Amino acid sequence: MSEPRDEFLSEEDLDLKNLTDDELSAWWLTWLRMAQATNDLDAGAYSHGVFDWDPSVPRPGR
């Protein structure tokens, strides 16, 4: 059985161990900013338990 792999990323994209500290830091900050940009929209989202959305938090657009 082969390990799951993200098909959208190239081998170069997945080769994090060969990035410089500055390159890794830049990618980390980019990811963090992108993740933080949706905080207001996904405040009630979570990925454990039986629900995929906190029932006490209204879904955006509904």
Secondary structure, DSSP 8 states (H G I E B T S, - for coil): ------TTS-HHHH-GGGS-HHHHHHHHHHHHHHHHTTTTTSTTB-SSSS-SB-TTS--TT-
